[in-house]
Amino acid sequence: MPLTVKEFGVGEAEFEKHLNQMAAGAFEDPCTPSNPREVSVEDMKKIYIAATKSISAGIDFSSIKTYSSVLKAIEVIK
């Protein structure tokens, strides 16, 4: 299973083009309120950037349930 956005075949230009839309969509996802801690649209952007660069970006991912949102956003780009 791909672990980064790049491994899903999404180029950097396409990623940047859709980043704000993806972050807003992830924030509005019905599952977001069930996270153990609050996240903002800016947090979602950091998560997407981390997923693209395969880095942590200083985010503790252990309490954020966003992987399904990431997968949904990648489908939008493709």
PyMOL commands that set and color helices and strands:
alter all, ss='L'
color gray80, all
select helices_A, chain A and resi 6-8+12-28+32-34+41-53+61-63+67-77
alter helices_A, ss='H'
color red, helices_A
deselect
rebuild
show_as cartoon
